[in-house]
């Protein structure tokens, strides 16, 4: 359909620009979701799954802590983070434009492809909201109705924590604390992670079609099995992470050093009651 040039204004200008570069922007949109964002999702969920193994009750160390320390020891970590944020921002802005300007015909034709088209856009919006809340409470340490993760990365160089405790491994206790605050937080993580994983796996399937990698029905079907397998694997990682966070006993599984750091970081009014039994 030819671009309508009769209207004027910022919206018309943006629409004209996007229409004129439709092919390139569509390819870049799919690529930004697959390579930097998608690879990060796989790595992130696999790392979080290590929480299912718990930690050593004497030293506080474990597989999850090891992975977190490795990530924070990476050179140019901030460059990687900014590159990832750039890819997410580009993918999100363009995705929102496609979501609110695109059209679907699910109400008239409930074909599987149309349902997937609609779900892809719904899960994209859910994933975007979830990622924002996840980062806000974890990375920026926002306190949203008592839900926050006082996470300070390797060394936990919180100004209120003495230097002697900067190397105390706190990744698992603090992550577990964030999920154990309320069942609503757990629900948010279940819905948000499921939406994110579906959005990526379904996007991976459609990207193969857009890029001309699966041009036959049989090829699309085979690739669909691969994407479905990835969905199952990533959801398994996610369930393992949630299980590990919820099964961690904040009152009994922390070492004495971890307990001391925990009580320094977490506001006194929000320290779980079962911790008091340790004193």
N, C-alpha and C positions, 0 to 999 in steps of 0.2 A: 504494500500500500504506500503510495507516495506521501511524503511529509507534508503536513498542512502548514504552508508558509503564510497564511492569511492572518493568523493571530500574532500578537506581539507581546512583549514583556519578558521578564526573566525566565518564566517557566517555558515559554515558547523557544527561547534561545537555547536553554539547556536541552530541551527535547530535540531541537534541530541538530545540536552538536552530537548528542548521543545517537541519533538516527544516522547521521553522516558517517559515524565511526562505529556503527553497530557491530560489524564483523570483528574488528580488532578488540573492542571493549568486551564483547562476549567471551572471546578467547582468553583475554587477560583476567577476566572475572573468574572463570573456571580454573585457570592456572593458579591464581592467588589463593584459591580455596584448597587446592590439591597439594601443592608443593610445600610452602612454608607452614600454612595453618594445619593442613591435614597431617603432615609428618610430626608436627608438634603435638597434635592430639594423640597420636599413637604413642609417642614417647612419654607424654604426660600421664596418660592413663596406665601405661605399663609401670611407670615409676610409682604411682599411687597404689597400684595393686600390691606392692611389696609390704604395705601396712598389714596385710593379712597374716604375715609371718611374725608380727609382734616385734619385741625387742628383748635384749638380754637384761634381766632384772638386776644384774649386778653393775654392769657398765652403762646401760641405757642405749647401747649401740644396736643397730640392726640393719637389715637390707635397705629399708626405706631411708634411714638416716644416711647410709652410704651413698645412695643415689642422689639425695639432696645435696650432700657435701660435694659430690662430683660436679653437679650442675653449677653450684656457686663458685667452684674453683676454675671454671672455664674462663680462658682469656677472652677479652672483648665481650663479656656477657651482656653489657648494656647495648652494644652494637646489635647483638642478636635480638635482644628484647625490642629495640626500636624498629628493627627490620620486621619483626613479627607483628608489632603494633601497626606498622604501616600497611602490611598485607591485610590484616584484619579490618583496618579502617577502610581501605579501598574496597575490599570485598563486601563489607557491610553497607557502605553508602550506596554503592551500585546495586547491591542486592535489594535494598529497601526501595530504590527507585523502580526496579523491575517488579517488585512485589506490589506496590501501590499504583502502578500504571499499567501492569499487565492484565490480561483478561483470561478467565477460565470459563468452561462451560459444564462444570460438574453438575449443576442443577438440571441441565437438560440431558447430558450424556455422562452417566456415571461409569465411564470406562476406566480401567486401571491406570492408564497413562494420565488421564485428567486428574484422578485422585492423587497420584504421585506428584503431579505438578502443584496441586494445592497444598499437599502436605509439605513439600519442599519449602514453600514460602512461609507457611505457618511455623514450621520447626526452625526456620532461619531467624524469625523474629524472637521466638522463645529462646533460642541459643544465644542471641545477641544480648537479651536482657539478663540471662543467666551468667554469661561471661562477665558482664559489667558488675553484677552483684558479687560474683566470685572474686574478681580482682579487687573491688572496692573494700571487701571485708578482709581479704588476705594480704594483698600487696600494699594497699593504702591504709589498712587497719581502721576503716570506718566502723563505727559502732552503730549498727542498725537494730534498734530495739533490743539491745543486749547481745545480738549475734555479731561476733567479730572474731578474727583470728590474730592474736598478738604475735605474729610471725615475723622474725627479724633475720631470717636466712642464716648462713653459716656464721658462727660466732655469736649470734644473738646479741649484737652490740646495741642493746637498748640502754639509753643513758642511766636508767635506774637500776641496772644490773651491774654489780661489781665486776671488775676486770677478771677476777679469779674464776668467775662463772661463765665467761664468754664462750668457752668451748664445751659447755654442757650440752649434750645432744637433746634437743627439745622438739624436733620435727613431729614425731608421732604424738606425744602428749598434747601439743597445741592444736594439731589438726583434729585429733579425737575430740578435744574440748569443743571445737567449733561445731562439730556435727552433733554432739550430745546435748547442746543447749536446748533444742526443741525438736519435736517430731516434724514441725513445719519446715525446719532447715533440711532435714533428711528428705522430705517430700520434694522440696525445691531442687535438691541435688539429683534425685531420681528423675524428675521430669526434665530438668535442664540438661543433664548428661545424655539421657535417652534422645532428646530432641537434637542435640549436637551431633551425636553419633549417627543418627538416622540421616540428618542433613548432609553430613560428609559422605557417607556410604552411597546414598542415593545420588548425590552430586557427582560422585566418582563414576557411577554407572552412566549418567547422562553425558558426562564430559567425554567419555569414550565415543559416544555417538557424535557429539559436536565436532570432535577432532578427527572424525572419520576412521577411527580405529576399529569400530565394530559396525560393519556395513551390511551384515546379513542378520536375519532373524535368529539363526543358530548361534552366531557370534554374540549377539546381544544376550541371548539366554545363558550362554556359558559364562560371560562376564558378570551377569546377574548373580550367578551362583557364587562367584568369587566375592562380589560385594556383600552378599548375604553372609558369607563366611566371616568376612571382616567385621560385619555388624555384630555377629555372635561373639567373636573374639574380644572386641572392644567392650561390649557390654559385660562379658565375663570379668575383664579387668576392673571395670567400674564396680561391679557387685563385690569383688574381692576387696576393693579399697573401702567401700562403705562398711562391709562386714568388719574389716580390720579396725576402722575408726570406732565403730559402735561397741565392739567386743573388748576394747582396751579399757581396763579398770583404772580410772584416774586415782582412786584411793589406794590401790594395792600394787599396780604395775610400774609405778614411777620409782626411780631411785631417790635417795635422800637429797642429792644435789638437784635433781629434776624438780622435786617437790619444792625446794627452797626457791628456785628460779621461777617456778610456776606461780607461787604465791606473791612473788615480787611483781610479776607482769600482770597477772589477772587481778582486776579490782576485787577487794575483799568481799564485797557484797555478792560477787558472782562465783566465788570459789565453791565448788560442789561440796555438799555436806559430808559425803563419804570420805573426804580427805581429812576431816577433823579427827578421824579415828587413828590417823598416823601419829598424832602428837601425844 
